[in-house]
Each structure stands twice: as C-alpha cells, then as structure tokens.
C-alpha cells in the first residue's frame, strides 16, 4: 500500500485524519497544535538557556575561549540532519518519528532498534534536563539548597519538576502546548535581552574567541581538547525533530513540521552563538578558573557582571526554560513510547497504547516516563559521575538513532527508492550530497561521543568504558524485550513500496 498525500493548501482536520489513516492509524490524539506550537516543541527540546547554562563550563574547560568555534561546526553538521528529517516529516507525518521513519526506510527490525535506542536516550535526557535546576536555583536563593551536597539536592529539585511535567502531560497536549509556547516566548525574549546586556558589559572584544586559553590541551595537543570541547555543542543541538514527534497532534503536519524542524535548529544555533560570544566577552576573568567550574560557569558571569538583582532576574528566565525543556522532552518521549506500543513492539503494549478519550493523551506512557526518570535521578545521590556518564552516553544514543535514519535514507535515495513528495519539502538535486555528508557527520559524532576518555567520564575503568557498556546493556535488554513481544504477532505496519509516492490528491 502506498501513501496518499494531501493538498498542501488544505488545512482541514478531516483531511489530516484521512491522511493519517493512509498509514493504518486512526486519529486518537487531539490535533490542536499550530505552527508556533510545533516550533516551540523543537526549540524547547534544544533549549539553549537550559543546556548552554548547564554545560558552558565543560566546553570552556577543554577548549578555552576558542571552543566557541565548535558551535558553528556542530550546527553545520546538525542542519544537514535537520534537512533530511524535514524531507521525511513531509512524507511520514506520524508520532514517534525516528522509529516510524527508520522502520519505513530500513525495515521493521531496523526501525525497532532505532526506536529502542531513541526511547532509552530520551528517558535519560528528561532526567538530565530536570537536574539542570540544581545549576540555577541555588544561584537565585540559598533557600533552594534544601539538602547538603549536590547530588541529593539535585534529585530533590528535579523530582519535583518531573511530578509537575508528568501532571501537565496527563492533562492534555493543548495545555502542554500553551505552557510550552509561553515558556519558549519568554526564553526567546530572555536570550535576546541577556545577549544585549552582556554585550553592554563586555570587558574584551570578539577577538577573545581566537585564544585557546591557559591550561587547556592534553595528549597530542590542543586539537584533541578542541574536539572534546565540541561535545558541549553536541549535547545541546539535539531534539529539533520533536516537531515530527507531535505530527499527529499538529495541524497540516506535512507542511508545518518540515519548516518548524529547521526553524527550531536555526533559531537555536543563532541564539546560542550570540550567547556564547557575549559570555566570553563579558566574563570577569578568563583565567581564574570560574568559567570552568561546574558550580559557577555561566550563572556566575550573570550575577557578577549584571549585578545580583538583574542577574537573578535572568536566572529566573533560565529556570522557566529548564521547566519547559523538561516538559517538551517528556512529551516527545511519551509519544515515542505510545507510537511503539501502538504497533505492539513493546512489553505491556496494550496498556501503554491506550489514549484517554477526554484529553486525547496517552496518560500511562507519561506516568511511566515520569517514574523512570525519577529513578534515574536517584543514581545521582550515590555517584554524580555515573549520572554524568549516563547522560553523555544517551546523547550518543540520540546521534546513533539519527544515523539509523539518515543511513538507510541515503541507501534508498541512491537506489532511487525514496518516495517522492510532489509539492512538499524536498532537497531536490541537493538531496544526495546533503544526505551523504549527514551520514558521515553522524558517524564522526557517534564515535566522538562514545570514545573512552578519562577526562570526560572519570578515571574509573567502568566510567571510561561506560558508553560501550551502556550500549551492550541496552542491546541485551532490547533483544529481550523484542523477543518478549513476539514480533510475528505485531500489527501490520503500512510501508511504502519501492515506487515513488503518487502525486498530490486533487
């Protein structure tokens, strides 16, 4: 069975429903998200205020001021991936997009593996986003330092946030989208004003980014430290595909999602570049160790250069960004869980695939994600380094999952089997070179993220090899889950044939 495309000028809810049914799915989720809400889903997943504030110290510690250049490099690689994803969002507007896309490009087993990796990565990323509150809230007021020690207090604050985001996800996607959109608007305004304020308090010129800084570089030289420092940008610029995750709740998704995927990454890339530049220019000192200190970093620059009051006002905006970031990632994870359960490829699929008729929300997946992430946060109490390694590995999983989409997409393209989408987003003759470079980029970043390094993961052997160990554990658990669900009994997934898609319906 082939897929039927809708007319791009049509925004009828009924036609969106019919379009979804061509893939073998009924409209269960409420379709209420517009263009801005779709953009907000991707932008808040990236959330430059959350992740740049959380990880600025890491990039600076390894690369000094010149680590700034890793930002445009990573952006250049990720925009190629985003362009490929935009083509697929126009062809397959289905929730759980990485799983759905990989399945239709590489087959059911391949798609299941990509979906499983993405699911594990997303659950851990929710926890990593929630724990960012510990970086910001105590800088606003010592009242938020409820427990002594970074680990226990981080778990406490993060768990409270996860209870709230789980409740919002259970209420319904419309409420989630409104809160998310308001939060993203505040974040965009906050980033703009913050950049202006930091530039106004600059102590040095933009040439600061040409300096590597003192005390950086190891092994064969600065280039290796520079490559490691690029992990900061790699951690940040993921999740722009969330617009595709919410396709079944987006109006006219074939037209909306491709644009908003690209827009979310472009706006994040531009905003993040200005924020990094402004921070380096305004920092009180580049050599006293404060910028490389995980307890100080970027929040320290704000309070020291903008004054305690104004600095804390901006930090409140960062707190809001952390909250909507956690909410957006949890929503995307819930939709991935729902999408896979609906195809009966997960244990307990029957219960996880149920959608509340009143709210149009898969409530059980939302609760399960909340419980799992709180459990992951608890790891931080005993050994924060384990949680740091876990978060790093899961970003690697995201890149591998992305690669499991762009890879078979390139194979299909070279064979001339990638379905056409007349009238919708397409790279045209640029598709093959863009896709090919995106695959090479994905391979490089997956290796870079997973390479055993004591300076990144810690001196203990199990921490250094944590990426490989985690991949092995995830594979073993995944195989067990795959066998449990009896793949031969799964629902039939509507796949395109090798021919091109038919032209747009009249």
Secondary structure, 3 states (H helix, E strand, C coil): CCCCCCCCCCCCHHHHHHHHHCCCCCCCCCCCECHHHHHHHHHHHHCHHHHHHHHHHHHHHHHHHHHHHHHHHHHHHHHHHHHHHHHHHHHCCCCCHHHHHHHHHHCHHHHHHHHHHHHHHHHHHHHHHHCCHHHHHHHHCHHHCCCCCHHHHHHHHHHHHHHHHHHHHHHCHHHHHHHHHHHHHHHHHHHHHHHHHHHHCCCCCHHHHHCCCCCCCECCEHHHHHHHHHHHHHHHCCCCCHHHHCHHHECCHHHHHHHHHHHHHHHHHHHHHHHHHHHHHHCCCCCCCCCCCCCCHHHHHHHHHCCHHHHHHHHHHHHHHHHHHHHHHHHHHHHHHHHHHHCCCCCCHHHHCCCECCCCECHHHHHHHHHHHHHHHHHHHHCHHHHHHHHHHHHHHHHHHHHHHHHHHHHHHHCCCCCCCCCCCCCHHHHHHHHHHHHHHHHHHHHHHHCCCHHHHCCCHHHHCHHHHHHHHHHHHHHHHHHHCCHHHCCCCCCCCCCCCCCCCC
